[in-house]
Amino acid sequence: MGYLRYVPSEKSFNTDIDTLIYNEIGGLDTMPDIAGIGLFDGSQFGIYVGNGEVIFASADSGNIVKSPVSEGNWISWCTFEGIDYPQEVVDKINEIQNPTEENTEENEE
């Protein structure tokens, strides 16, 4: 929730958002390499920070942990309501949700 409540222009947190609404988009094999998208393991969320790494609140250690995505149990990527994502993310979502014949042929190769 802190990620959603942060207002970069003011460099502060607000309490406007109190509910996490997310949209599961696809498996990790379709995930764009863009920092800021969410990762989901079926029960918890992480934030992809780039370079193959994710940050998340670890129940085991009680801390925020940064680790390679490949070392976790992440199964899908998602977006969060209230975040403005770059056009590349929007394009990837459209490609996954509205496959064209060209995209389908590329995936079959």
URMOQUI-V253760 format. One record per backbone hydrogen bond with DSSP energy under -1.0 kcal/mol. CO is the residue of the C=O (numbers start at 1). NH is the residue of the N-H. If there is no record, write none. Layout:
BEGIN
CO_NH ; CO_NH
END
This chain:
BEGIN
1_5 ; 2_6 ; 5_14 ; 7_10 ; 7_11 ; 7_12 ; 12_7 ; 21_81 ; 23_79 ; 26_77 ; 27_30 ; 32_34 ; 34_37 ; 37_48 ; 38_78 ; 39_46 ; 40_75 ; 40_76 ; 44_41 ; 46_39 ; 47_55 ; 48_36 ; 50_53 ; 52_69 ; 53_49 ; 54_67 ; 55_47 ; 56_65 ; 58_62 ; 63_58 ; 65_56 ; 67_54 ; 68_71 ; 69_72 ; 76_40 ; 77_25 ; 77_26 ; 78_38 ; 79_23 ; 80_83 ; 86_89 ; 86_90 ; 87_91 ; 88_92 ; 89_93 ; 90_94 ; 91_95 ; 92_96 ; 93_97 ; 94_98 ; 100_104 ; 101_105 ; 102_106 ; 103_107 ; 104_108
END
